[in-house]
């Protein structure tokens, strides 16, 4: 079979937090074969984008004002709108996960997540779309590889220690994934809008989890400065 023109996967982002939405955009734009054609801040806007732009894939949060992600997904399915869905959300309770998967989401990524996790999810989706577009029939082994590939990845959904919340941890993790040098708790705090001591607690947690590495910077007068970088 000769190679044809490969069209990029058309993606919309539905996420109410502007900072998180922008980081998702930056993540996706790093991955070959995907293009962002629209963004929305809630499920009402998201469903409208699906109707107007006909995306291949909608990446949605679940906790949003006006119309949450679960309700948006139910409306999409009840109206027979053709779009695949990946949920990226802090919701980690079994009932919500079950509802989303029942409505046909092809993947469910629990915040905080790494760039590698979303990259693997999107690459698996690209493979899935390519196979279904180019083939009229498929062998069981090929289908199993597509269906079960993403399920083998760790989604980073561990419960958090008391006093930490998933949304702030997501912001810290996403910021850390973007910086190219070790940064201090103060720099993290200023960038995401929290107190320095709060940023330090989340960075220490990520360091214990092996997700960031601690560097102690000596030199000059005063106490040494702890700096952190993605491990």
Secondary structure as UniProt FT lines:
FT   STRAND          9..14
FT   HELIX           18..29
FT   TURN            32..33
FT   STRAND          34..40
FT   HELIX           43..53
FT   STRAND          57..60
FT   HELIX           69..78
FT   TURN            79..80
FT   STRAND          84..89
FT   HELIX           94..102
FT   TURN            103..104
FT   STRAND          107..110
FT   HELIX           115..134
FT   HELIX           140..149
FT   HELIX           150..152
FT   TURN            162..163
FT   HELIX           166..178
FT   STRAND          183..184
FT   HELIX           185..192
FT   HELIX           196..208
FT   TURN            209..210
FT   STRAND          212..217
FT   STRAND          225..230
//
